Amino acid sequence: MEERILQFLHETYPIHCDLVEAVTNEMYRCRAAEGGFFVRITNYKTDREQAEEVNWVNFLYHEGIGVPQPIPSRKGTFVEKVMLDEEKLAVVFQAAPGIHLPRSQWNSSIFRKLGQQMGRMHRASRAYTEREAAVYIKDWHDNDEYDFLAHIPREETVIRDMARDVLDRVNKLPRDPDYYGIIHGDLWLENILVDRDHKLTMIDFQDCEKHYYGFDLAVPIYSALEFSFAGKGNIGEYAQSIAGALIEGYQEENDLPAEVLQHMPIFMKLKELFEYNLMHMYWNRDELTEEQVRIMNLYRIRIEQNHVIKI
């Protein structure tokens, strides 16, 4: 597989790769004379959806936002078809500097820098959508991952009622351009690189969607409480510390309407239901591991008891 990808890169892109190695079943690391690159090979989305995603990322890159640079093919396009076991779509990015920080280092200082980057990204996103239609990047509610009632079992009546209420409340929010636009949608510690100067690069934009900017802010806060809290101190105080730092950094680079902050609790609840729905979509209910059962039960308890994360 790697040899076939290497041949494809030689034929299609103006970079001289001599090594390709798999990182995941969709992402490959490429060593080239021009530096390091990553190639994403997937049929996760259509060519038009991926083209709009990468055009947006390319716009962000040229606006000075911390994102990886997309590399056009010899034909000048960002998305190319490649035939491996089946026809898929390839996108090449220049490797971004930095590393995935250890969870213990995800503190308020890093979250403030992340807030700055997100503020700049959302500001640029507004400018982008003023000049580009972006018709193939879906609105959030058109993505299967938000179709909670199609996947959460009918017998879980309390959670289904909660899902209906949350979806209804979010759908009724105004889609003002100051609140709503193209977002990353999955900014957590694995999708952020930090270099030695603490400069951040946001990666993996394939889940980008049209959504509320407040939801984009809720995701890293929620995910930090799930994955980054290292057990030192009080988790409630940690939540308030990182949320405050994220919002402070954001406001240094972009206006944050008061309405967005008022709606943060509902965005946090939407993220919780989103994660619970993914479990039902992608886990085999008849072959759950003990760890999967434990995680699902914890989510059930939190959602059924309407646990509120205070930030």
N, C-alpha and C positions, 0 to 999 in steps of 0.2 A: 504493500500500500504506500509506504513512504517513498519508494523509488518512483512509483507512478505519479505521486504528487510532485516530487522533485522535477520530473520531466515536464509536467504541466506548468510549473512555475517558470522553467527555462523558456518554454514556448510562448508563454502568455504575458509575463511581467518583465520590466526592465531592471531586474535585480539578478544577481549572479549567486544563487544559492548552491552550497555544496553539502548541506546536511539538513534533513528534515526528520524530526522526531515527534511522536505523539505526546500530547499533554493530556487530552481527553479524547473521547471518540469523535469530537467535533473540532478540536483545536490542535494545531500543530505548530511547533517552534521551528523556525528556519534560521540557519546560520548562513550569512552571505557576506560577500566582500564589502558591501555597503553598510553592514551592521546586522543587528538582530531584527527579525520580523516574526509575526504570527499570521497564520492563515486559518481562517474559519471556513469549514466545509460542512454545509448543513442544508437540509430542505425544510427546516423549521418554519420558514416563512417564504412567501412567493418572491420572485425576482423583483417585482415592483415594490413590495413592502421593504425588502432589504435595500433596494436602491435608495428609497426615501430615507431610511434609517441612516445609511452611510453618508448620504448628501448632508443630512443634518449634522452628523458628527464632524464631517469635513468643514462645515460652516463654523461649528464651535471651535475647532482647532485653529482656524484662521482668525477667530476673534480672540485668541489667546487663552481660551479655557483649557484646563488640564484634562485633555482627552488624547488618546493615541491618534497619530496621523494615518488616515486611510491612504493606501497606495493604489493609484490607477493602473490599469493594465496598459499594454502597448496600444490598445485601441482607445484609451482615454476613459474607460468605464471602470466603476468601482466594483461591480458584481459580474462575475464571469461563470459560465456553465462549465462543469467538469464531469466527465464520465468516469466513474470508478465502478463499484458494483452496480450502481444505478446513477442516473443523472442527478447531480447536486449543484449547489451554488457556492462559489468561493469568493471570499473577501480577504484582502491582505492588509494588515496594519503594521506600521513600524513599532517595534518593541518599545514600550514606555519604561522610563527609569523607575527604580524603586523596588520595594519589597512589600509583601503582605505583613503588616505589623503583627507581632504577638498580641494576643487578646489583652494582656495586662497593660499594654501601652495605649489602648484606646481610651484616652482621658479627655478632659474638657479642652485641653490645648489643641488636640487633633480635631476634635469636633468643631471648634471655632474655625479652624482652617477649612474643614469640610463645608461648613456653613458659608464661608466666603466663596468657595468654588461653586456651590449650588446657587447662591445668589447671582453670581455672574452668568451661570448657565441658564437660569430661568429668564434673566434679563435678555440674553442673546436669543433665547427661544422665542420670546415675544417678537423680537425684531425679525427673526426668520419667518415666522408664520404671517407676518405682515406682507412679506414679499413672495412666499411660497405657499401653494395650496395644501401640500402634504395630504393628499386625499387617501393615500394608501396606508398611512399610519393610523391604526384603529383607535377609536375612542375606547376607553377602558371597559365599558360595560358590554362591548361587542366581543371581548376576548373570553374564551371558554373558562378561564380560571376564575372569573367573577360570576359564573353561572352556578351559584351556590346551591340552588334548589334542584338542579339536575344531578348533583353528586352527593350531597349530604343525605343520608338515609331518611326515609319518611318517618321511621319510628323515633327519630331524634327531634321531637316536636318543638321542644323549647328552643333548641338551636336554630331550627328552621324559621320559627317565628322571629327570633332575633335577627336572622339573616334578612328576612323580608323587611323588617323595620329599618335596618341599617342601609340596605340598598335603596329603599324608598327615600330616606332622609338625604342620602348623598345625591341621588338623582334629582332632587328638588333644589339643590344648591345652584345659584346663578353661575353661568359659564362666562363670566366676565374675563376678557383677555388678561386682566391683572391677576386673576386667580387660576386660570385654566389654560393649558397649552401642552406642548410636547415635554414629557419628563423622561428621566432615566428609568424609574420604576423599580429598581432593584439595587439600590446603593447600600451595601453592607460590607463588612470588612474584607470579604473575598473579592469584591469588585472595586477596591481602592488600593492603589500602590502609593507608598510614601518613600521619598528618597532621603538621603542623609541630611539634606537641608530642610526636611519636613515639608517639601513641596508635594502636593497630592496630584495624582492622575486617576481619573475615573475611567473604568474599563467596562467591557461587556454590555453594550447598549442594545442587544438584540431583543430585549423585552420592553423597549421604549414604547410609549403609548401616549395618547392625548388624555390628560387627567388633570386633577387639581394639583397645583404646586404644593399645597399643604400635605397631600399624600406623599409626595416625594420626600418631604421633610420628616414625615412620621416613620418612614421605612427604616432609616439608619438608627433612629432612637429605639424603635421596637426591636430591631435586630440586635442592637447592642445589649439589650436586657436579656435576650435569648442566648447570645453567643459570647459576648465580650466581657461581661461582668466577672471579675476574677475572685470575688468572694471577700474582698477586703472592705470593711465598712458596711454601710446600710445601702441596700439596693435602691430604696426610694430616694435617698439623697443622691446616689449616683445618677438616677434617671433625671432628677431636676438639674443636676450639674451639667450633664452632657446636653440636655435639651436647651438649657439656658445659653450654653456656649454656642451651640449650633445656630440658634436664632440670633444671637448677638453677631456672630460672624456673617450671617445672611444679611442682616440689616446694614452692615457696613458696605455691602455691595449692591443691595437692591431694596426697594420698598417692600414692606411686608404689611399689607392691610390688616387692620385689627380683626376683620371678619375671618381671615385665615387662621389666626391664633385661636379664635373662638371655636372653630370647627376642628381643631386638632384632636379632641377626644373621639369624635366620630371617625376620623381617619385612622386613628390607632385601632379602633374596633374593626374597621373594614380590613385593615392589615391582618388582624388576628383571624378573622373569618376566612380571609384569602389563604392564609397558611393552613388552616384546618381543612379547607376545601381541597388544597393540593394533595393532602394525605389521602383523601378519598379518591382523587383522580388517578394517582400514580402508585399507590400501595395496593397490593393484593390482599383484600380483606380476609380471604380464606387461608392466607399463609403469612400472617403478621408475626414478626419476631416479638420477643418479650419487650425489647426496647421500643418498638413501634406501638405496641399496646399501651405501654407506660406513657409515651408522649401523647397519644390520642386521648387517653383518660385525663391527663393534666389539662389539655385544651378543653375537653368537655366540661370539666369542673369550672374552669375560668369563665368560659362563655355562658354556661347555664346560670352561674351565680353573678353574671354581669360584672365581673371584676374590672375595675377602672384603674388604669395606669395614670398616676398624677404626674404631670410634667410642668 
